[in-house]
Amino acid sequence: MQRGVIALVTLIGLTGAAFVAGYLLLFSASTDRAATLAPANSAFYVNVYLQPSTGQQMNLSGLIGRLPGFADEASLDAKVDQVVQNLLSGSGIDYVNGVKPWVGNQVAIAGWPASEDPLQIEVVVIAEVKDREAADAAIGELVADGGASFSPETYAGVDLQVDDEGAYGFVDDMLVIGTGADGLHAVVDASGDAASLFDQAAFRATMDALAPDHLASAYVDLAAIAGSAGVGGQFGSFSTAGAILVAERDGLRVSGSAPFEMTAAAPSARDRFALGGEPSSLVDWMPDGTLAEVVVFGLGQTLADAEAAIGASPEGEELTGLLDTFRALAAFALGIDLDADVLPLLDREVAVAVTGLGGTLPSGQLLLRPDDAAAALAALDRIAERLSAVGGTSRTEDLDGTEITVLTIPDVGEVAYAMVDDIVILGLGRADVAAAVFAHDSGDSLGNTDAYTRTFEVAGTRAGTEAYVDIGALVELLGDGVELGDDMRDILLQIGTFGLTVPSRDDQIEFHAVLTVDEP
């Protein structure tokens, strides 16, 4: 795409994101005008209202006010303008004078499979314009500065500007920018007699199920995307998904859901859905200083289903062959049968916790809660025996009555494991295993820390697959190892944590992602 089109798309996209992040004015109720221009076959749609409700405005203002340099609420709007101006300065865009005066209350992005190639996506940006004359002047100047050469075209009575790889025009007083003329033509058709995304029952039902008080929303036609990728049969249990961005008092939250068609799902998918209704118990084995963790339910079944889906796709043969080669290498070099020895360990709950980043390898734990604890321990013992047979050594150590097996693998290092209360604990050495046992026995675990508890209070729930990152602690630990400007480092240190939880209940899979902001 030529530089002018890239600049236009960047302009609109960053403008929408910047406004959402800013301190905005009073609530203005609006209909979703952009959805009436998006084609009916849109596979994804993201919509941002630039004027949230008074409650969202107050929460967003409070969050931004906690960041360094933004505590003075009287000048908060000006500081946000300055940040956005700096973000866009590299592209030559004058945000304050060239963009802000004409952008209206709504910015949306829609995409759908191209008619000539379903694997290619047509994308359009649709922005409300409050000052057409100012918008005309700003877009013309931007195009001229970018060196693009657009030609005028009239389609169904609408004047467009088109080049080989991009197009733009004003449709129903909305600025529309597309990756090609076909995208603009589809938008013009939707503004006329053709069906639009807003006309689709699935879209309306998905969006109506979301809480109305939010900063932004998104819609995804999962069935259409899977069908275009040639793997629709593997994802027949899902149809659509929707999500919203919400400002809470202690952080930002993205929440959404995808209906789960139980009757259309494979048995393995139904099993994973059932597992996702319970919160993780493995966080009670993670030390309270854990920097980051991820928990996955039914990982073994997920991997097996993913391999089946990959194999069924036209491009999957090469990857399937690579996986088979990896299996053969594991069997030949280590004597390990990945399907028989490893996958059964992953059939229920699997977690990885990172507690430190010093040295050549991170410290932490791999925690497993398998369906059959005895079979899992037998599988680990088999792996230990086979590693010993190819040059490794094995020894056992006692930790207050807990037996820890330590494997030393030449040119690799040590791996230790133990089973306590049907939980398998693995670490890169005895100390990692001992830290998990202590965290559980003493109660000094991640699950009992204030930061972890607050994160999932903002999320509103905790069940199923989850992830957690202590962003401030991670930035402090990395220190000067990562190059960050002073302002960026100060802001990241004020950001508290990131959390993700994916519960399944009431015939739908939910997801809630949060980013907390600490008090100054």
JOFEN-V432597 format. One record per residue. N is the residue number from 1. RES is the residue in one small letter. PHI is phi as a letter, one per 20 degrees, with the letter a starting at -180 (NA if undefined). PSI is psi in whole degrees, 0 to 359 (999 if undefined). D_LAST is the distance of its C-alpha to the last C-alpha in Angstrom with 1 decimal. Layout:
N:RES:PHI:PSI:D_LAST
N:RES:PHI:PSI:D_LAST
This chain:
1:m:NA:142:44.0
2:q:f:161:44.4
3:r:f:326:41.5
4:g:f:318:41.7
5:v:f:318:41.2
6:i:g:316:38.4
7:a:f:321:36.6
8:l:f:313:37.3
9:v:f:318:35.8
10:t:f:318:32.7
11:l:g:307:32.4
12:i:f:315:32.4
13:g:f:313:30.4
14:l:f:327:27.5
15:t:f:314:27.7
16:g:f:314:27.3
17:a:f:320:24.4
18:a:f:317:22.7
19:f:f:319:23.3
20:v:f:324:21.9
21:a:e:355:18.6
22:g:e:179:18.6
23:y:e:112:18.3
24:l:d:175:21.8
25:l:e:204:24.4
26:l:f:161:26.2
27:f:f:139:27.7
28:s:c:105:31.1
29:a:f:133:33.1
30:s:c:149:35.0
31:t:e:161:37.5
32:d:e:82:37.1
33:r:f:325:39.5
34:a:f:325:38.6
35:a:f:335:39.9
36:t:f:349:43.2
37:l:d:340:43.6
38:a:f:136:42.6
39:p:g:154:45.8
40:a:f:332:46.6
41:n:e:19:46.5
42:s:g:126:42.9
43:a:e:336:41.5
44:f:b:154:37.8
45:y:b:124:36.1
46:v:c:131:32.5
47:n:c:133:31.7
48:v:c:124:28.7
49:y:e:127:28.7
50:l:e:0:26.9
51:q:c:94:26.4
52:p:f:178:24.8
53:s:f:166:25.2
54:t:g:321:23.3
55:g:f:315:21.4
56:q:f:322:20.5
57:q:f:316:19.6
58:m:f:318:17.2
59:n:f:316:15.5
60:l:f:319:15.4
61:s:f:318:14.1
62:g:f:320:11.2
63:l:f:313:10.3
64:i:f:325:11.0
65:g:f:342:9.0
66:r:e:343:5.7
67:l:f:147:7.5
68:p:g:132:8.1
69:g:n:357:11.0
70:f:c:16:10.8
71:a:f:335:9.0
72:d:f:96:12.7
73:e:f:334:14.1
74:a:f:332:17.6
75:s:d:18:17.8
76:l:f:316:16.0
77:d:f:319:19.4
78:a:f:324:20.6
79:k:f:322:17.9
80:v:f:318:18.5
81:d:g:320:22.2
82:q:f:318:21.7
83:v:f:314:20.0
84:v:f:321:23.0
85:q:g:318:25.4
86:n:f:322:24.4
87:l:f:322:24.7
88:l:e:353:28.2
89:s:f:327:29.4
90:g:f:336:30.9
91:s:e:3:33.2
92:g:m:15:34.3
93:i:e:128:32.9
94:d:e:97:31.8
95:y:f:310:29.3
96:v:f:316:28.8
97:n:e:335:32.5
98:g:d:345:34.2
99:v:c:307:32.4
100:k:g:323:30.1
101:p:f:337:33.1
102:w:d:346:35.2
103:v:f:131:33.1
104:g:e:212:33.4
105:n:e:354:31.4
106:q:b:134:32.3
107:v:c:132:32.3
108:a:c:156:33.9
109:i:c:133:35.3
110:a:c:148:38.4
111:g:b:150:40.4
112:w:b:158:43.7
113:p:f:136:46.4
114:a:f:146:48.7
115:s:f:325:52.3
116:e:e:338:54.0
117:d:b:103:51.6
118:p:f:340:49.5
119:l:e:349:47.4
120:q:e:144:46.3
121:i:d:129:43.8
122:e:e:130:44.1
123:v:c:136:40.7
124:v:c:147:40.2
125:v:d:130:37.2
126:i:c:119:37.7
127:a:c:133:35.8
128:e:f:140:36.5
129:v:d:125:37.6
130:k:e:347:37.3
131:d:b:95:39.2
132:r:f:319:42.1
133:e:f:316:43.4
134:a:f:323:40.1
135:a:f:316:39.6
136:d:g:314:43.1
137:a:f:317:42.6
138:a:f:316:39.3
139:i:f:319:40.7
140:g:f:317:43.9
141:e:f:319:42.2
142:l:f:317:40.1
143:v:f:317:43.2
144:a:f:317:45.1
145:d:f:329:42.5
146:g:f:351:42.3
147:g:m:11:46.0
148:a:f:156:46.7
149:s:c:94:50.1
150:f:e:149:50.1
151:s:d:140:53.2
152:p:f:145:53.6
153:e:b:142:54.7
154:t:d:126:55.5
155:y:c:121:55.0
156:a:l:39:56.0
157:g:n:4:55.8
158:v:d:131:52.3
159:d:e:126:51.8
160:l:c:162:49.9
161:q:d:125:49.2
162:v:c:140:50.0
163:d:c:190:50.3
164:d:f:330:51.1
165:e:c:16:47.6
166:g:a:167:45.7
167:a:a:157:46.1
168:y:b:161:44.5
169:g:a:173:45.6
170:f:d:120:44.9
171:v:c:118:45.8
172:d:l:45:45.6
173:d:m:22:43.3
174:m:d:133:40.9
175:l:f:126:40.4
176:v:c:127:41.3
177:i:c:130:40.9
178:g:c:164:42.6
179:t:f:353:43.5
180:g:a:168:47.1
181:a:f:326:49.6
182:d:g:322:50.2
183:g:f:317:46.6
184:l:f:321:47.1
185:h:f:319:50.5
186:a:f:322:49.0
187:v:f:317:46.5
188:v:f:318:49.3
189:d:f:317:51.4
190:a:f:332:48.7
191:s:f:345:48.5
192:g:d:239:52.2
193:d:e:344:54.3
194:a:f:155:52.6
195:a:f:145:50.3
196:s:d:172:46.5
197:l:f:323:43.6
198:f:f:336:43.0
199:d:f:348:46.6
200:q:e:130:46.0
201:a:f:322:45.9
202:a:f:320:43.7
203:f:f:313:41.0
204:r:f:318:41.1
205:a:f:319:41.0
206:t:f:315:38.1
207:m:f:327:36.0
208:d:f:335:37.1
209:a:f:349:35.8
210:l:e:150:32.2
211:a:f:134:29.9
212:p:f:338:30.4
213:d:e:95:26.8
214:h:b:170:25.2
215:l:e:323:24.1
216:a:b:161:26.7
217:s:c:161:29.5
218:a:b:149:31.8
219:y:c:137:35.3
220:v:c:129:37.3
221:d:e:90:41.0
222:l:f:320:41.0
223:a:f:320:44.8
224:a:f:318:45.5
225:i:f:316:43.4
226:a:f:321:45.0
227:g:f:320:48.4
228:s:f:328:47.9
229:a:e:356:47.0
230:g:m:17:50.1
231:v:c:29:48.4
232:g:g:325:48.5
233:g:f:331:50.6
234:q:e:347:47.9
235:f:c:34:45.3
236:g:f:347:47.5
237:s:e:353:45.3
238:f:d:145:42.7
239:s:d:295:43.2
240:t:c:168:40.0
241:a:b:149:36.3
242:g:c:154:33.6
243:a:b:158:29.9
244:i:c:153:27.1
245:l:d:126:23.6
246:v:c:138:21.4
247:a:e:117:18.0
248:e:d:172:16.7
249:r:f:328:13.8
250:d:d:5:11.9
251:g:r:179:13.6
252:l:e:142:16.7
253:r:c:133:20.0
254:v:d:119:23.5
255:s:c:141:26.2
256:g:a:181:29.9
257:s:b:158:33.3
258:a:c:121:36.7
259:p:g:139:39.9
260:f:d:114:41.7
261:e:e:97:45.5
262:m:f:320:46.7
263:t:f:334:50.3
264:a:e:352:49.9
265:a:e:150:47.7
266:a:f:157:49.2
267:p:g:320:49.4
268:s:f:323:46.8
269:a:f:322:44.3
270:r:f:324:45.1
271:d:f:316:44.4
272:r:f:322:41.0
273:f:f:318:40.2
274:a:f:321:41.1
275:l:f:330:39.0
276:g:f:0:35.9
277:g:e:355:35.9
278:e:d:147:34.6
279:p:f:157:31.2
280:s:f:139:31.2
281:s:e:348:32.2
282:l:f:341:31.7
283:v:f:340:27.9
284:d:f:354:29.2
285:w:d:359:30.8
286:m:e:132:27.8
287:p:g:151:26.2
288:d:f:345:22.7
289:g:e:15:21.6
290:t:f:129:22.8
291:l:e:324:21.0
292:a:b:148:22.8
293:e:b:156:25.6
294:v:b:137:28.0
295:v:c:133:30.6
296:v:c:131:33.6
297:f:e:136:36.3
298:g:m:39:39.9
299:l:f:321:39.3
300:g:g:315:42.9
301:q:f:324:44.2
302:t:f:316:41.6
303:l:f:318:42.9
304:a:f:317:46.5
305:d:f:322:46.0
306:a:f:320:44.2
307:e:f:321:47.1
308:a:f:319:49.6
309:a:f:320:47.8
310:i:f:317:47.8
311:g:f:332:51.4
312:a:e:346:52.3
313:s:e:154:50.8
314:p:f:329:53.0
315:e:e:6:50.8
316:g:e:348:50.3
317:e:f:318:53.4
318:e:f:316:52.1
319:l:f:321:49.0
320:t:f:319:51.0
321:g:f:322:53.3
322:l:f:319:50.5
323:l:f:319:49.4
324:d:f:322:52.9
325:t:f:319:53.2
326:f:f:320:50.0
327:r:f:315:51.6
328:a:f:320:54.8
329:l:f:318:53.1
330:a:f:320:51.3
331:a:f:320:54.6
332:f:f:313:56.6
333:a:e:325:54.3
334:l:d:349:52.6
335:g:m:25:54.9
336:i:d:129:52.1
337:d:e:105:52.7
338:l:g:320:49.4
339:d:f:319:50.5
340:a:e:327:52.1
341:d:e:327:49.9
342:v:d:310:46.4
343:l:g:322:45.9
344:p:f:337:46.8
345:l:f:342:43.8
346:l:d:18:41.5
347:d:e:354:43.1
348:r:c:280:40.5
349:e:c:128:36.9
350:v:c:135:35.6
351:a:c:146:32.3
352:v:c:128:30.9
353:a:c:134:28.0
354:v:d:123:26.7
355:t:d:346:25.4
356:g:a:158:25.8
357:l:c:16:26.7
358:g:f:157:28.6
359:g:m:194:32.3
360:t:e:335:34.4
361:l:c:147:33.5
362:p:f:156:30.3
363:s:e:150:30.4
364:g:r:198:30.1
365:q:c:148:32.4
366:l:d:118:34.6
367:l:d:134:35.0
368:l:c:136:37.9
369:r:c:86:39.1
370:p:f:163:42.5
371:d:f:318:44.9
372:d:d:97:47.5
373:a:f:320:46.1
374:a:f:317:49.5
375:a:f:325:50.3
376:a:f:316:47.0
377:l:f:321:47.6
378:a:f:321:51.2
379:a:f:319:49.9
380:l:f:319:47.6
381:d:f:322:50.5
382:r:f:317:52.7
383:i:f:319:50.3
384:a:f:317:50.2
385:e:f:317:53.9
386:r:f:325:54.3
387:l:f:324:51.8
388:s:f:327:53.9
389:a:f:342:57.0
390:v:d:24:55.7
391:g:o:352:54.8
392:g:e:169:51.7
393:t:c:155:51.7
394:s:c:138:50.5
395:r:b:160:49.8
396:t:d:144:48.5
397:e:c:153:46.3
398:d:d:133:45.7
399:l:c:89:42.2
400:d:l:46:43.0
401:g:n:352:45.4
402:t:e:128:43.7
403:e:e:122:45.7
404:i:d:127:43.8
405:t:e:127:45.8
406:v:d:120:44.9
407:l:d:132:46.4
408:t:d:119:46.9
409:i:d:123:47.6
410:p:g:136:49.2
411:d:m:6:47.2
412:v:c:304:44.2
413:g:p:203:43.0
414:e:d:146:42.4
415:v:c:131:41.5
416:a:c:150:41.3
417:y:b:157:41.5
418:a:b:160:42.1
419:m:c:125:42.5
420:v:c:125:41.0
421:d:l:43:41.4
422:d:m:16:42.5
423:i:d:127:39.3
424:v:e:127:40.0
425:i:d:123:37.6
426:l:c:143:38.0
427:g:b:169:36.3
428:l:e:62:37.1
429:g:p:165:38.5
430:r:f:323:38.9
431:a:f:321:35.5
432:d:f:318:33.7
433:v:f:316:36.1
434:a:f:324:35.7
435:a:f:322:31.8
436:a:f:318:32.2
437:v:f:317:34.8
438:f:f:317:32.7
439:a:g:318:29.6
440:h:f:314:31.9
441:d:f:325:33.9
442:s:e:341:31.1
443:g:n:359:28.7
444:d:e:64:26.0
445:s:d:165:25.7
446:l:g:319:23.1
447:g:f:344:24.1
448:n:d:6:23.0
449:t:e:153:19.4
450:d:f:320:16.5
451:a:f:317:15.0
452:y:f:315:18.5
453:t:f:315:19.2
454:r:f:322:16.2
455:t:g:312:17.1
456:f:e:348:20.6
457:e:f:321:19.8
458:v:f:322:18.2
459:a:f:331:21.4
460:g:n:351:23.4
461:t:a:167:25.9
462:r:b:113:26.7
463:a:a:158:30.2
464:g:m:201:32.3
465:t:g:139:31.1
466:e:b:164:27.5
467:a:b:152:25.0
468:y:b:135:21.7
469:v:c:127:19.6
470:d:e:93:16.5
471:i:f:314:15.4
472:g:f:315:12.8
473:a:f:323:15.4
474:l:f:319:18.1
475:v:f:318:16.7
476:e:f:318:16.3
477:l:f:320:19.8
478:l:f:331:21.3
479:g:l:232:20.2
480:d:e:3:22.6
481:g:f:339:24.9
482:v:d:128:23.5
483:e:f:115:23.5
484:l:c:144:20.4
485:g:f:159:19.5
486:d:f:318:16.7
487:d:f:315:14.9
488:m:f:319:15.6
489:r:f:317:14.5
490:d:f:320:11.1
491:i:f:315:10.7
492:l:f:326:12.4
493:l:f:335:10.3
494:q:e:334:7.3
495:i:f:134:10.1
496:g:e:280:10.9
497:t:b:163:14.6
498:f:d:138:17.8
499:g:c:146:20.4
500:l:c:133:23.9
501:t:c:141:26.6
502:v:c:77:30.1
503:p:f:153:32.0
504:s:c:129:35.6
505:r:a:157:37.1
506:d:l:44:39.3
507:d:l:33:41.1
508:q:b:152:38.0
509:i:d:124:35.5
510:e:e:163:31.9
511:f:b:138:28.9
512:h:c:117:25.2
513:a:d:135:22.6
514:v:c:151:18.8
515:l:c:112:15.8
516:t:e:155:12.6
517:v:c:125:9.0
518:d:f:156:6.3
519:e:f:147:3.8
520:p:g:999:0.0
